Structure formats: structure tokens, C-alpha cells
Amino acid sequence: MGLWQFLVQNRKEVLELTGEHLWLVGAAMTLAVAIGVPLGILVTRVPRLNKAVLGGANIIQTIPSLALFGFLLPAPWIGERADRLAILALTLYALLPLIRNTSVGIQGVDRTVVEAGRGMGMTDRQLLWRVELPLAMGVIIAGVRVATVISVGVATIAAAIGAGGLGEFIFRGLAMVNNQVILAGAIPASCLALAADMGLGWVEKRLSQW
Amino acid sequence: MTDNAYAGPAIEFRDVSFQYASGLALLKGLNLSVARGETLVLLGRSGSGKTTALKLINHLLSPTGGQVRVEGVATSQWDVIRLRRSIGYVIQEAGLFPHFTVAKNIALVPSLEKWDEARTTARVAEMLKLVGLDQELAGRYPRELSGGQRQRVGVARALAADPPILLMDEPFGALDPLTRAELQREFAELQRRLRKTVVFVTHDLHEALFLADRVALMEAGELEAVLTPEEFRGSRHPLVSAYRDAFLSERPQE
């Protein structure tokens, strides 16, 4: 049986697992943006937090993903459901590129432009919303793009703790020593990663024109 | 500012010093006042403290000693946002917002002050005309303009909310000599009509003598002399002579 045939025959399960995969990545990225971007802004405002925040995010990044899933298992509420656990782990992984790109993007805005705005009487909030964030948006989206692509890959491992997603096929295939089943998970996952990369790459380009 | 009858100098430096925490002093014991409607040029070489002095006026920096008074009130007592919105600020390379159109750049302070749309649009058109720019440029972005046009937009933006004071930090420094001379002439003409209180920073002696009512010569964080252009041309002050020599040998025809 060819791979294509396998995918067609199991299309219901493929779609279902793809949907789960998208849910894990989508929920994690939403949370990560909601946490990472404000933290990135914060470290540009309070520079002495820079080391602690980026250091923390860096350390999380060095924990092997399987171990991170394991560490979070005893956490209350989170540990009750595998998808919650997976989303939290993916969120933590996505934080570093988001925090870093947000702060680097803001710091990279032409200082003369910021100083002109300040000198003309813009408040810190007005400078942030009207000048710094719009001009840093391309760099911030680049961070979202990197984080999303990483998340799509790491999310396949979430199947190991029963959180579902395309990793199900991969682990099943490994257990069955069946390459076709592995590929049935790996290829759609790669396609998701490529689609996210291209889509966000397009957005990034649109927003990086300044 | 309009309702009280303050009649003193528009800007006054009282024994002002500024130094970094590291101890590096950029400005030492500066005493200087700028009269209403006057164009005062701060002349000096790089690092002489002229830009520092300028940024003390709109409180981008705050003095580590002494007081800077604007309209008779110390800058530390002003609501800093109010202070800055009543002072136009033009810098080298214009510092325009690259993601704003020309019209939006010019309308910056009016929009911060929540002017209604009709008033803002009319004001933008008026400002474009004032600085000699075509109305068609309103919808363009700064990168689509020449250096001279950008600098004109910078001046228009600074004047849009009709501030009584204008600070200019080497506004024409990055322009080619012909465009620079053109903008200097236009600005002198503009200032004759508007009579703003202008503090203008430059290291170009010709520009200083052309635009200034008075020239304040700075060196190593200290004020060396304050002279009218006439006095400057005849002064025997060693630093003034050194300036004249440097610039006159460069352009012997003057």
C-alpha cells in the first residue's frame, strides 16, 4: 500500500490529528505572544530585567522537550489533561524568540526618530504604540515565525504524553516499525511548518518595509 | 503661558551644568538668556556642549546643576509633555517617522493635541505652503522625498502647532551645499515673518552669521562669548579669531 493510499484511506484520522496539532500550536502561540511580547517590551523599559528575563527563557530553551513535558506532569490543573500540558510546554519554548525579537526590534528602531517623537511631546505610551511597535513589527513577526515553526515540530512529541496531534502517527509508526505510518504523521507536520513559515514570512515582509 | 504677563527672556540658563554619572561634564556653569523672537545660534565644535544645551531646553536632559527656565518657569517645574508640545524641535536628518505620510508627520502635534480633522487638514496644507512644498507631497512617505524636502517637512512638523519656541539641531547639516544655502535663505525669510524664539545649533560659521541675531560660541562645555554677527566679525577674542581664520581660509572670497 502506497503512502498516498494510506493517507486517503485514513483521511478522517489524518484530518483529526492535523486539527489537534493546529489546536496545540495555535493555542500555544496565542499564549506565547500574549506573554512574550509584553515581556519583550518590559525589558526595553526596565533594562536591568533584561538579563533575568532572557536568561530564564534561555534556560527553558535548553531543557529537552520530552523532559519538559515530564517536569510539568505533576502541576495542578495543567497536569490533568495532556493537551493543557503540551500547550504550556510549547508556550514556554516559544517565549525566547518572542521576547528577544520584541526587545531587539524595539531597540533597533532609529534612535533619532524616537528622540524626535519624545522631543515633540509624545508620551512613552504614544511612542510605544505609534512609533516603536509599528516600526519593530517586522522583527517581532520574524520571532513569531521562528517560534511557530519550532512549535509545529516540538508538538509532534506531545503525542508521547497523549496530547494527540500528528505525532500519534509517528509514534505509532515507530512502534509498528512501519515507515509509511511515520511519514503519514511527518509529512503533514512538515507541510504545516512550511505553510506557517511561508505565510508568516509574507506577513513579515509586508511589515518590514520601513 | 498666554494669560500671565511674563515679560522676561523666553529661555534662560542659570548657572547650568550637566554631567553624566561617570563624572564626565558636558556643560559647566552656563549662563545665557534668549529673548523672545530672537534667533540665537549656538556655535561650537563637536562635543562643545551645544546639543546638550539644546536638549536641556525641552527637558530631553535635565540639568545636574542650576536651572533652565522656559517662559520664566524652571523646566523641572513644567509638565514635561506640555513643555515639549509648546516647543518645536527639528533635528538633523529630520527624524521623520518613516511609517507616517508627510501629512501625518506634519500633523503629529495637532493629532497629539486632538485637533479635529478639518482643522488639522487645513493646517497641514498651510504648513506645506509655508515651507514651499507641493500639496501633492502630502500623501508621500519620507523615503520618497529628497533630503531637502524631508528637512522642509521637519520644519513644517515643528511649526504645525504654532509653538512660540523652535529648537533646531544642525537641521541643514546633512544637506548638499546648494540645498543647504536654499533652506537657510528660506528659513531666514520664514523667521522674519514668524518671529519665533529660535535656538539653532550648528558648527558652520557661515550659517551662524547668516541666521543669528546673536551667536553664542561654545567650547569644551563652556560659553566663550555671546556676540552679534557684527561683533563677531570684528572681535579679537582668540577663539573667535580662530573660527574666522578656519572658515575664511576655506572660502577666501569673503
Interface residues (C-beta under 8 A of the other chain):
Chain A: D110 T112 V113 E115 A116 G117 R118 G119 M120 G121 M122 T123 Q126 R130 V131 P134 L135 W210
Chain B: K55 N58 L60 I81 R82 L83 R84 R85 I87 G88 Y89 I91 Q92 E93 A94 G95 L96 F97 P98 H99 L108 V109 L112 R157 A158 L167
